[in-house]
C-alpha cells in the first residue's frame, strides 16, 4: 500500500466535503478573476459579523473587485 492510499483511506467523509467545497471556491475565484485571499478575508469577516445571506457572499456579490489581467 502506498502513502496516497493510506492517506485517502484515513480521511473522513466530512473532510472530503470540506476539501471539495474549498477547491470549488478556489476554482470559482480563479475563473472569475477574483483574488482568493481577498475573497476569503471578506467572506470570513462577513460570516463573523453574522451575515448568513449566502447569495450575497459569492465572489461576484461580496464587494471585491475582479483582477484586471
C-alpha positions in Angstrom: 0.0 0.0 0.0 1.5 3.4 -0.9 1.3 6.6 1.0 -1.5 8.0 -1.1 -3.8 5.0 -0.4 -3.0 5.3 3.3 -3.8 9.0 3.5 -7.1 8.7 1.5 -8.3 5.7 3.5 -7.9 7.7 6.7 -9.7 10.8 5.6 -13.2 11.3 6.9 -16.2 11.9 4.7 -16.6 15.3 6.3 -13.1 16.4 5.4 -13.6 15.2 1.8 -16.7 17.5 1.6 -14.7 20.4 3.2 -11.9 19.9 0.7 -14.3 19.7 -2.2 -16.0 23.0 -1.1 -12.7 24.7 -0.7 -11.5 23.7 -4.1 -14.8 24.8 -5.6 -14.4 28.2 -4.1 -10.8 28.5 -5.3 -11.7 27.4 -8.8 -14.7 29.9 -9.0 -12.4 32.7 -7.9 -9.8 31.8 -10.4 -12.3 31.5 -13.3 -13.9 34.8 -12.4 -10.7 36.7 -11.8 -11.0 37.3 -8.1 -8.2 37.2 -5.6 -8.8 34.0 -3.5 -7.2 35.6 -0.4 -9.3 38.8 -0.7 -12.4 36.8 -1.1 -11.7 34.5 1.9 -10.8 37.5 4.1 -14.1 39.3 3.1 -16.1 36.1 3.4 -15.0 35.2 6.9 -15.3 38.8 8.0 -18.9 38.8 6.9 -19.6 35.4 8.5 -18.1 36.6 11.8 -20.3 39.7 11.6 -23.3 37.4 11.4 -24.1 37.7 7.7 -25.8 34.5 6.6 -27.2 35.8 3.3 -25.2 33.3 1.2 -26.4 34.8 -2.1 -24.6 38.0 -1.2 -21.4 36.1 -0.1 -20.5 34.9 -3.6 -17.3 36.2 -5.2 -19.2 38.3 -7.6 -21.6 39.8 -5.0 -19.4 40.2 -1.9 -17.9 43.5 -2.8 -14.4 42.8 -4.1 -13.0 43.8 -7.4 -12.0 41.3 -10.1 -8.4 41.4 -11.1 -7.7 43.1 -14.3 -5.2 40.9 -16.1 
